[in-house]
Every structure is written in structure tokens, then in C-alpha cells.
Amino acid sequence: MLRSLKALEDYQVSAIDGGVGKVIDFFFDDEHWNVRYLVVDTSGFWEASHEVLIAPNAFKGADWQSERISLNLTQEKVRNSPPVDLAKPVSRQYEQEYYQYYNWPNYWEFRSVSDPMGGVAMPAVTAAAAAAIAPRKAGGDPHLRSAREVGGYGIHGTDGDLGHVRDFVIDDESWSIRYLVVDTSNWWFGKSVLVAPRWIDRIDWNSHTVAVNLPREVIKSSPEWNPDEPVNREYEVRLYDYYGRPAYWIDEGNDKPPSNK
């Protein structure tokens, strides 16, 4: 099922033997547009409270009604996980230590559509966007981005500003980011629209802007998204038909609608 990331903030996170904290942020991969970690605030659970990263590998299940995520880890395992300084970028060196600690195969070497941490076998962004990201990689900069940080980035169409990123819509099985939620209230009143990552032309991490290769008027007339209702396949079909773009579920060989849980 497709869900808003903001709606998952403040979800309680429980280990096998008790609670560990609540969700306060997410880190996603800016190349494959998959959520790689939940950031969990452990305040109130241990004397030396701190933030920890939890990968979807650790998920035992989620109760969407009670807003709780269960882990297949013990409290001690989570408490002793490699410390992370969220004031600094999450490096690949840290991730290697993290995956070694949990004895998990890392996602950057073991990718598959069925693996919830493996990414989606599809072009995440255009060649131009990939080219823009490449120099940053070569320079050793991080590939992970905070959803809270990117929320608020400006969105530009081919002929001007559209609004800003307000949220993300993710698939709760693969943890792939399917859409950026664009708040257009600064341009026209009261409408939120969805933009797929593959429609992004380029991202300027320095100026905090995202450019999409669509004109403003086209986006303005796109099917409106109601944030109080789930994104279902019927809406997605209308959205992709409107833009005349290939749908991600066809590329992934899955023409069935997501399950409703």
C-alpha cells in the first residue's frame, strides 16, 4: 500500500522485548529513491538516549492502526548499534560498520526487486539527474538524504516555480519512494500534486531545488491528490495516463494493485 512518510512520523518502534523509541525522520537513497533507514529517537527508554538508525531489514511487521512498527531485534541489540552523528552526513563507511554489526548483506551489493532494501529495478531519475549526482559521488559525498531536510526544497517546472516538496509517498512493502508531494499553495491555492522521481530532471543540493521536466500549466491541470485519502491504483492510472508516461508497475512486471492492509 502507498503511504505518506509524514504520516509515519511519531510511530512507536518496539523490539522483541520492549519499546525502543519513536520515528522522527527517514534517510533515503538519492540514486534509487528507496528509504534505507528510519531515524528513531530513543529518549525515555534508556539513560543514555540517542538517535539510532533502523533499516527495513529489521522489520517484523507494522500495525498501521496502532501506529507501531515491530522489530525482529532485541532492545540490547538496538541500544548497542553503531552510534550515528546526525549532525554529519551518513557515510558509506558508517553503513559498512552498521551492516557488519547486524550481519546483514548490504543493499549496495545485493539489489533485487523482491528485496525491500534492494531498490527498484527502474531508472530512478533522468540521465541528466544521474550526471549531476555523479560528481558528488566521486568526491566522496554521501548518497543518503534526510526526508526532513528535502521537505521544503523548491520545485521548478520548465517555465518557472511550482511550489515546494511537502512530503513523500512510499510503498510500504518495498519502501520505494513513488512520489514527491508538491505543495503549490504559493502559486495557486489549495492544491497538492504528485510528481514521480523519474520525472525529475535535476536536483541542486546546494540551492535546495528540484527541477522537473514538465511545464507549470500541465502540472496545474494534473489529477489533484487529496492528502486525506490513500493513493490507490485507480488514481495512479489516471495520473500516468494524464502525463503519458510509462507506469512503474509495468516496468516492474506487476500489473496488480498494491494490497490494502
N, C-alpha and C positions, 0 to 999 in steps of 0.2 A: 504494500500500500504506500501511496505517496503522502509524505508528512512534512510539515513546516519544521525547520530546525528551531526557530524561536519557541515553538510550542513544546519542544523537548527540554528547554532550559528549566532548571529547578526540579527536574525529575530526580527522585531519590534513587541512589545506587546501593545495592546490597550484595555483600559477599555471601558465601555459603553459610557462614556463622555469624552474620550480623551486618549492620549498615556500615558504609564507608564514607558517604557524603552525598553531595548533590551536583548535578551537571551545571556548569557555568559557561562553557564555551566548547567549540569544536575546532579541530585542525583538519583542513582538507588539502589534498594533493592538487597543486595548481596545474599539473600536466594532464592527469587522468580524471580530475574532478570527482574524487572519492573522499568521503570522510574517513580519515585514518585514525583519529583519536577523539575521544570525549575528554574534556578537561573537567576533573571532579575536584570540588573543594571539600576537604576532609575536616573542616572546622567543626569542633564539638564532638568529634569521635575519638581523637587521640590528643594527648597533651601537646605533643609537637605536631600540630596540624599543618598541613601544607597542601598544595595542589598536586594531583597525580594525573598521569595520562592513562586512559583505558582504551585499548584497541578493541574493535568489534570481535576479534578472535576470542575475547574473554566472555562474551555474552552467553548466558544460559537461556535467557528469554526476557521478554518485556511484557509487562501488564499495562496496556495503554489506558485502561480505565482508572487504575490506581496511580498511574504515572510513576511507575517504578521499573527499573532495569535491574535484573538479577545477573550476577556473575558466577562463573564456574571457578572462582578463586576464593581463597581464604582471606580474612582480614589481614593476617600477618603477611601474606604474600603481597598484597596491595601496599601495606604500610612500608614494606622494605624494598619496594620497587625503586629503580634508579631515580634519584631526585632530579627535578627539572626546574630550571630558572626561566619562568615565563617572561621575564624582562628581556630575555635574549631569544634570538631565533632558535627553533628546534633544529639541530644539525643532524646530518646523516650519521655522524659518529655517535651521537646520543642514541639514535634509533637502533644502531647495531648493538649497543650495550643493552638497550631495552629488550630487544628480541632475544638476545642471548640469555638474559635473566629469566625470561619466561619459557625459554626453549621452544620458540615458535619459528617456523620458516618466515623469513622476511618477505614483505609484499613486493619489493622491487626486483626480486629474482624469481618469484613464483606467482605469476599472474595468470588468472583464468577467469572466465565469465562466472563460473559457479562459486569461486572463492570470494566471500564477502569483503576481503581485504585486497583482492587482486585487481580491481579496476574493471572497467568495461571495455570490451574489445571493439572500440569505435574511435574515430577521430574526435578528440575532446574539443579542440579548437581548430581554427583555420591554420594554414601553413604560416601565415603572417604572424599569428599569435605565437606559434611554436618558435618561430625565428626570433621573436622578441624575448622569449623566455630563455633561449639557448645561451646567450652571452652571460646571463645571470648565473646559469648553472656552471659554466666554465670557470667563472670567477669564484666559485665555491659558496655562493649564497644559498639560503635554504629554499627548499621546494614546498614547504608546508606553510599554509596561510591560516590565520585565525578568522573564523567566521564573524566574530565580533568586530575585528579590525576591518574586514572588507565590507561589512554592513555600513552603509553611509558613503561608499565610493560613488562618484558621479557616473552616470550613464550617458554616453553620447551616441546619437544616430549619425547617419551620413550627412545630415544637414543641420545639426545642432543638438543642444542638450535635451535629454528626455526626462531626467529625474535622478534618483539615486537608488542604490541597492538597499532594500529593506529586509530581505530575508532570503532563505534558500528552501527549495522543495527537494526532498531526498526520497529515495526508495528505501523503505525500512528493512528490506531483505538484503540488497546488495550494498547499501549505504552509498550509492552513487548520487551525485547531485544532478538532478534532472532539469532544474530551472532556477534562475535567479528571479526573485520577486522585485519588480521595479516600481517604486513609488513615484508617480508622476504628478503629485499634488502641486509641485511648484510650476508645472506647465499647464495642466488642465485639471480641473477639480475632481477629486473623489474617485480616481480610477487606478487600480493596480493591474499590471500586466506581467506576463511571464515571458522570459527570454531563455532559450536553451543555451548551455555553454558552447555548443558547436556553432552557434550563430555569432559568437564573439570574434571580432576582427583583431583586436589587440588589447592588451592590458598594460597600463603605465603605472607601475607600482610606486614610482616616485611622486607622481601627481595625484595618485589615488583615483584614477579614472578607468572606466571600461568602455571601449568603443564597439558598437555592434554595426554590422553591415546592412542596416535597414534604415529607411527614411522615417522621420518622426510621424508623418501622417499615416503611413502604413501601420506602424505600431499603435497609433492612437485608435485606429479602427479595428484592431485585433479583438478577438473574443475576450471580454472582460473576465477577470478572475475575482471571485468572491472569497476573501480570506477566511470567512466563517464556514465555508464548505470545502470538503476534500476535493483534491484534483482526481477526477476519475477518467477512465479511458475514453468515454464519450466526449468529454471536454478536450482531451488531448488530440483526438482525431480531428475535431473542429479546428483546433489551433494549428496543427500541422497542415491540414487541408488549406486553411486560410493563407499560410505563408508559402505553400507549395514546396515544402521541404520534406526530405525523407525522414520517416519516424524512427526513433532509436530502437523500438521494439522489433521492427522489421530487420534492421541491421543485426540485431542480436538473435534473430531466428525465433522470436517469441511473439506470436500474434494473439496470445491470450491476455485478457485483462489481469492486472495485479489483484492478488487476493484481498478480500475485505476482512480485516481482523478486528 
